[in-house]
Amino acid sequence: MNRRLTALIGIAALVALAGCTGFAGTATPTDGGDDAQLERSIEVTASGEATSAPDRATLRVAVTATGDDAAAVRDELAAGEGELRTALTDWGLDEDAIRTERYDVRESYETRDDPNRTRYEGIHQYAIELDDVDAVGEVIDVAIDAGADEVQRIEFGLSQETEREVREEAIAQAMSNADDDAAALANASGLEVSGVYEVSTAQSGSQPYVRESYDAAAGGDAGASTAVETGDVSVRVSVNVVYEAVLA
């Protein structure tokens, strides 16, 4: 009796497996929670990209100091901070738009190996957030006039609302590319796409336009606002799509 039961179980397993065979099958439950499987499917990964003019900018400027005493360097940086923040807020920026990104006071590398001569150097780096990209040059001038020694990086990006809109355009482009690829694969395989079974975003991100550095000593002529070139910001999205397919 045990042998007969074992044989019956083996036959039942073969029948169950036979019912699951198919072309490029992908086992994914339906929305109703059934155990239904696609008999034939085509899976595609595609990407799309959309661009937009920037509507926000981040400037990174720094106040530097050197001296024979670490405390003196620290005091000079503190005085520079007061002058810089006052100038920027008087111009119209909120305090929250100016934040410290780096603060460092250390012995200078030039004198580290010389026991008879010690010199210190300090840097206080700030990130300045702007909602008006056309004001970047003017804010640079204000910062330099207030004592900023370096303009280290200018990054043009998108506000959350704008990035959301551009991302939707990139998704639409990615889906269009996926549809084209699926149609080409189906045509080459003797199949026909009958619908979308499953879709998800694989990855996404925005690429800001960046000016890596700016020479503070090379600003515009006296009385003229510094001109800063901008560029479009791109948003890229990848999608993974599983299509239902039937024989053509």
Secondary structure by P-SEA (a helix, b strand, c coil): caaaaaaaaaaaaaaaaaaaccccccccccccccccccccbbbbbbbbbbbbccccbbbbbbcccccccaaaaaaaaaaaaaaaaaaaaaaccccccccccbbbbbccccccccccbbbbbbbbbbbbbbccccaaaaaaaaaaaaccccccbbbbbbcaaaaaaaaaaaaaaaaaaaaaaaaaaaaaacbbbccccbbbbcbbbbbccccccccccccccccccbbbbbbbbbbbbbbbbbbbbccc
